[in-house]
Amino acid sequence: MDILLTLVTGVLVAGASYLMMAGTLVRFLLGLVLISNAVNLIIFVSGRLTYAGPPLIDSASKTVAEGAANSLPQALILTAIVIGFGLFAFTLALSLRAYSQLGTDAADEMREAEPEDRT
Amino acid sequence: MTLLISPIAIPLLTATLCLLLRDSRAAMRVVSLLGTFALAYAGALLYLNVETAGPISAQMGGWDGPFGITLVADLLSATLVMLTGLVGLFVVIFGYSDLTFGEERNGHMVFAQVLLAGVCGAFLAGDLFNLYVWFEVMLIASFGLLVVGGKSIQIDGAVKYVGLNLIATTAMLAGIGLIYGASGGLNLAHLHQLLDGRSGEPAVLMAAALLLFAFATKSAMFPLFFWLPAAYHTPSHTTSTLFAALLTKVGVYTLLRVFTLVFDLQHPLIQSLLWVSGVLTLAVGVFGAIHEVQARRVLAFLVMVSIGIMTLGMAAGDVAALKGTLLYLMQTLIVTAALFMAVGCVAYLSGTERLDEMGGLWRSHPVVGGLFVLVMLGVAGIPPTSGFWPKVVLIDAFASEQHWGLVIAVALGSLGTLYAVMRLFSAAFWQEPKAPLPGLMLDFNRAAPMTALAVLVVGLGVSAEFLIQVADSASASLMDPKLYVERVLGARE
């Protein structure tokens, strides 16, 4: 299972890199979604994949029962998903604004901030 | 506990209040001034406390370290929080005159406060994932600040800034995942114990590489700097000042913190990377600053020069070089803010930011010129300003370890910086203006913070013992973090 997930991560990162280097904003965004999922998988595998009970704490004790799953990676991934979603929403809005205001979605053609002709 | 939470809670609270009061410009201004003042005050209290009692830590959420969310302040982070509050205060006042109505209405002050919270959070974070969260807080606030004006040039700059920074945070998260997989911990002090003697393992080195990539992007090191000169000249001067003073410095701070506490800064692979990257950052910064004709783009490259010098200090990696690096880090926060603010004033008075269109300000504004010279000396590192001492300490440290290449690099870098700022000065003040000047005078809101920062630049140079002592004990505790670890994890026993 670890091997399979590692391979999936590799494929996701490869696809994401290809999309992100394509030079247009929409593909960059799609690449960003893929790569953040790849990173979530990295955290997931880092937490070790085990068959274990749900990490629930009964009201009498303060820690999880013996043999429960590691809940920390889940918490980390959840946080990362929430943050990633927020950033993705912002970037999507920014891309739309850039496209309507600058008239292009190719990063190379956006030369307002760094004009090629300095004079 | 309160001491550690307040530098994060105060700006977040101020941001919330600003958001609620966004219909009244005056109310927003008063609230953000009071909030930033409170932040500077809280930072000073934190500094005084840490200076006498040593590092302090607190565990959030009722879980003891290393499992709880740790906030920790040692001398370095406390001093940086204090300086952040101080710079924030000056920037808020400067913004009163510099910001347009639209920018204030669209929430500049809200984002600025969130940015301050993110910066202070990153300085105080005691575990890696918490650090990541504060980085994201900082990042989203800086996105907002960049686009709040809505001009085409700002949108363009923001696209590049956002894209490259998102790649960096993704790499950071992947690195954090790997380090968790390799060690089972995330708390910095805990990782220090877990990874003791394991710094050469492939998994650890891989995580180190990803985090180095992330922090190097944040601090705009070669070859990951492209977002900085693409974006720093596009927003309002207020925003540029805030970014230039704080953002890259957070990158350098986290690099120093994580690579002394968790990884081994003196690992030959990391050393050689920093060596090459430092020299090239310095070179790109100097040549860019000499080549550019737009005032704030010159400054953007000058920020890179300072990053290059600090990278070289980290590349040497011994205690004396780290002392110089920390000293440079603390004073460059003030000097960079002063420089960006001074150029903001000059651009306002000349009505343009292009060097070839400026000129003639010496005749009409000799006082501004005098202050500009002080700031300029601070950037180039010439006595009696604060920029002088870190270079002395660094060059002394390099020379005693016979790193002659680094000595030459820093010396040439300083020379190039001096040339770049002189070019800026002579363009703005001495050359004949192409068009008649707009005939404006500096108002209090612009003049006061700029003067205060220029005085600080000289003051921290004349009475340099203050920062030198901080750098001395902070670098010693970076290299030997026993007390830090004890204060974080020992809270249990």
Chai-1 contact restraints between the chains, C-beta under 6 A:
chainA,res_idxA,chainB,res_idxB,connection_type,confidence,min_distance_angstrom,max_distance_angstrom,comment,restraint_id
A,I35,B,T170,contact,1.0,0.0,6.0,A-B,restraint_1
A,S36,B,T170,contact,1.0,0.0,6.0,A-B,restraint_2
A,V39,B,T170,contact,1.0,0.0,6.0,A-B,restraint_3
A,V39,B,L173,contact,1.0,0.0,6.0,A-B,restraint_4
A,V39,B,A174,contact,1.0,0.0,6.0,A-B,restraint_5
A,I42,B,A174,contact,1.0,0.0,6.0,A-B,restraint_6
A,I42,B,G177,contact,1.0,0.0,6.0,A-B,restraint_7
A,I43,B,G177,contact,1.0,0.0,6.0,A-B,restraint_8
A,S46,B,G177,contact,1.0,0.0,6.0,A-B,restraint_9
A,S46,B,Y180,contact,1.0,0.0,6.0,A-B,restraint_10
A,S46,B,G181,contact,1.0,0.0,6.0,A-B,restraint_11
A,A80,B,L173,contact,1.0,0.0,6.0,A-B,restraint_12
A,I83,B,E136,contact,1.0,0.0,6.0,A-B,restraint_13
A,F90,B,F143,contact,1.0,0.0,6.0,A-B,restraint_14
A,T91,B,V162,contact,1.0,0.0,6.0,A-B,restraint_15
A,R97,B,I155,contact,1.0,0.0,6.0,A-B,restraint_16
A,A98,B,I155,contact,1.0,0.0,6.0,A-B,restraint_17
A,A98,B,V159,contact,1.0,0.0,6.0,A-B,restraint_18
A,Q101,B,S152,contact,1.0,0.0,6.0,A-B,restraint_19
A,Q101,B,I155,contact,1.0,0.0,6.0,A-B,restraint_20
A,L102,B,S152,contact,1.0,0.0,6.0,A-B,restraint_21
A,M110,B,D156,contact,1.0,0.0,6.0,A-B,restraint_22
A,E112,B,S152,contact,1.0,0.0,6.0,A-B,restraint_23
A,E112,B,I153,contact,1.0,0.0,6.0,A-B,restraint_24
A,E112,B,D156,contact,1.0,0.0,6.0,A-B,restraint_25
A,A113,B,I153,contact,1.0,0.0,6.0,A-B,restraint_26
A,A113,B,D156,contact,1.0,0.0,6.0,A-B,restraint_27
A,A113,B,G157,contact,1.0,0.0,6.0,A-B,restraint_28
A,A113,B,A230,contact,1.0,0.0,6.0,A-B,restraint_29
A,A113,B,T234,contact,1.0,0.0,6.0,A-B,restraint_30
A,E114,B,A230,contact,1.0,0.0,6.0,A-B,restraint_31
A,R118,B,V293,contact,1.0,0.0,6.0,A-B,restraint_32
